[in-house]
Amino acid sequence: MNEIEKLQKQIKKLYEVLEANRDLSSTLNLTLVLERLLEKAREVIEAEASSLMLLDEEKQELYFHTVLGEKSEQLKKIRLKLGEGISGWVALNKQPVLVEDCSKDPRFYKKADQTSGFQTRSMICVPLLFRKRVLGTIQVLNKTNQRNFNEEDLKIFQIMADQAAIAIENARLHTLATIDEATGLYRKEYFLMRLKDEYQRFLNTGNPVSVLMIDIDHFKKVNTEYGHLGGDIALKELAKVILNVINETREDDIAGRYGGEEFCVLLPNTNEKRSFEIAETIRQRIQNHSFDIEGRLAKITISIGIASLAFHKSFIHDYEDLIKLADEALYICKDRGRNCSAIYEKN
């Protein structure tokens, strides 16, 4: 390869790094951010595999957060203490390393290969640092076509790691500001902000949007029988079931905790018929779920009120009207004996 070809290849890699940086700043979804990063890192560095470990600050251990490739779930069970393995050494010393032959490096942690069935020949491992605080490490394994990693690979990978650390911290701060700690759902304020955005999108494009308001049937009985701690456990488990349903196939939907035992779901690009189907899926999933409250199994049912643009547009003059109509639809559910879903209809 002549000098011009080398320069062209370097320029191409720099463009790919810039593209990766743009991807990292395009979303606050941490899982998506890290998956995109690892895909791009493997492509740019021309590596066979890539993975990222985050630091559990309380236990001072590293764990695999994102792994691309087979047997990733088994790897996620592995934890390394600071100083253990090459990644542990990198995190402890806050220094990147390029290891040309892992079999000859005494720091190499063999259990990861034994678990995954992957054979690590060489590795670049870089610390994820944000204002000198260690967030974790990121590593690429085995240069393709039996080649060796070089210092240029290390420099480019370091740039990507620095951008990744910023993205991880931004995602973490976003989570702290927007997520209800008790349930893992979005806070009411963030939910309303997103609803306002979708309402404006409807005004501009006519794309439908629906809202589900979810109320636990006779929740006071749950608190009476299991105590307030048991009630909190039930709320958290119920929130998990709701999240599982909307995450199965619908990436744009969001679920929030509106207050107390009342939850809400925002369904962009969804008409009233489809929103009713989703509501029924959530309701039936809850009805069939056994809630484990400190060793005791409990059954809980919910009622769901539904409002939808453009189906209800003649009743809606502001984004908050969607909430009001969905809330009023809950009274229809109560009149029908609860444990059902209802689309708002004018009396």
VENTA-V272019 format. One record per residue. N is the residue number from 1. RES is the residue in one small letter. PHI is phi in whole degrees, 0 to 359 (NA if undefined). Layout:
BEGIN
<<N;RES;PHI> <N;RES;PHI>>
END
This chain:
BEGIN
<<1;m;NA> <2;n;280> <3;e;296> <4;i;295> <5;e;296> <6;k;298> <7;l;296> <8;q;298> <9;k;293> <10;q;296> <11;i;297> <12;k;300> <13;k;295> <14;l;296> <15;y;297> <16;e;293> <17;v;294> <18;l;298> <19;e;295> <20;a;297> <21;n;297> <22;r;296> <23;d;297> <24;l;296> <25;s;266> <26;s;271> <27;t;210> <28;l;254> <29;n;282> <30;l;299> <31;t;299> <32;l;295> <33;v;303> <34;l;286> <35;e;297> <36;r;298> <37;l;299> <38;l;294> <39;e;299> <40;k;291> <41;a;297> <42;r;297> <43;e;289> <44;v;291> <45;i;278> <46;e;60> <47;a;251> <48;e;281> <49;a;210> <50;s;210> <51;s;205> <52;l;223> <53;m;245> <54;l;249> <55;l;267> <56;d;278> <57;e;295> <58;e;292> <59;k;266> <60;q;55> <61;e;229> <62;l;264> <63;y;224> <64;f;289> <65;h;266> <66;t;226> <67;v;224> <68;l;260> <69;g;129> <70;e;288> <71;k;58> <72;s;294> <73;e;295> <74;q;295> <75;l;295> <76;k;293> <77;k;276> <78;i;278> <79;r;231> <80;l;241> <81;k;286> <82;l;304> <83;g;96> <84;e;268> <85;g;72> <86;i;294> <87;s;296> <88;g;296> <89;w;294> <90;v;298> <91;a;293> <92;l;293> <93;n;266> <94;k;56> <95;q;229> <96;p;283> <97;v;222> <98;l;241> <99;v;252> <100;e;283> <101;d;222> <102;c;295> <103;s;295> <104;k;259> <105;d;262> <106;p;297> <107;r;281> <108;f;299> <109;y;263> <110;k;285> <111;k;297> <112;a;298> <113;d;294> <114;q;297> <115;t;285> <116;s;270> <117;g;81> <118;f;272> <119;q;255> <120;t;273> <121;r;265> <122;s;221> <123;m;205> <124;i;246> <125;c;231> <126;v;232> <127;p;286> <128;l;265> <129;l;242> <130;f;230> <131;r;51> <132;k;69> <133;r;264> <134;v;281> <135;l;263> <136;g;161> <137;t;221> <138;i;228> <139;q;219> <140;v;243> <141;l;237> <142;n;61> <143;k;298> <144;t;296> <145;n;60> <146;q;61> <147;r;273> <148;n;252> <149;f;295> <150;n;228> <151;e;296> <152;e;295> <153;d;300> <154;l;298> <155;k;296> <156;i;295> <157;f;295> <158;q;298> <159;i;299> <160;m;295> <161;a;294> <162;d;298> <163;q;292> <164;a;297> <165;a;299> <166;i;296> <167;a;297> <168;i;296> <169;e;293> <170;n;298> <171;a;295> <172;r;295> <173;l;294> <174;h;299> <175;t;297> <176;l;300> <177;a;278> <178;t;243> <179;i;259> <180;d;288> <181;e;298> <182;a;289> <183;t;241> <184;g;82> <185;l;267> <186;y;292> <187;r;291> <188;k;302> <189;e;297> <190;y;290> <191;f;301> <192;l;295> <193;m;296> <194;r;293> <195;l;298> <196;k;299> <197;d;297> <198;e;291> <199;y;296> <200;q;294> <201;r;296> <202;f;299> <203;l;297> <204;n;275> <205;t;239> <206;g;82> <207;n;294> <208;p;292> <209;v;211> <210;s;232> <211;v;231> <212;l;250> <213;m;250> <214;i;244> <215;d;234> <216;i;282> <217;d;289> <218;h;52> <219;f;294> <220;k;301> <221;k;293> <222;v;295> <223;n;295> <224;t;293> <225;e;281> <226;y;247> <227;g;81> <228;h;293> <229;l;295> <230;g;296> <231;g;298> <232;d;296> <233;i;296> <234;a;296> <235;l;298> <236;k;295> <237;e;292> <238;l;296> <239;a;300> <240;k;296> <241;v;296> <242;i;300> <243;l;298> <244;n;300> <245;v;294> <246;i;284> <247;n;272> <248;e;296> <249;t;223> <250;r;238> <251;e;291> <252;d;274> <253;d;288> <254;i;227> <255;a;244> <256;g;225> <257;r;260> <258;y;278> <259;g;158> <260;g;56> <261;e;260> <262;e;253> <263;f;241> <264;c;217> <265;v;228> <266;l;256> <267;l;240> <268;p;294> <269;n;53> <270;t;226> <271;n;274> <272;e;294> <273;k;292> <274;r;293> <275;s;296> <276;f;294> <277;e;297> <278;i;294> <279;a;301> <280;e;293> <281;t;297> <282;i;297> <283;r;299> <284;q;292> <285;r;297> <286;i;292> <287;q;300> <288;n;270> <289;h;273> <290;s;263> <291;f;272> <292;d;270> <293;i;250> <294;e;52> <295;g;87> <296;r;250> <297;l;273> <298;a;232> <299;k;250> <300;i;229> <301;t;238> <302;i;227> <303;s;241> <304;i;228> <305;g;260> <306;i;233> <307;a;229> <308;s;215> <309;l;264> <310;a;261> <311;f;302> <312;h;253> <313;k;300> <314;s;290> <315;f;258> <316;i;244> <317;h;240> <318;d;204> <319;y;300> <320;e;290> <321;d;295> <322;l;299> <323;i;296> <324;k;299> <325;l;292> <326;a;295> <327;d;293> <328;e;294> <329;a;296> <330;l;296> <331;y;292> <332;i;297> <333;c;300> <334;k;295> <335;d;295> <336;r;269> <337;g;98> <338;r;68> <339;n;52> <340;c;204> <341;s;243> <342;a;215> <343;i;274> <344;y;301> <345;e;219> <346;k;289> <347;n;294>>
END
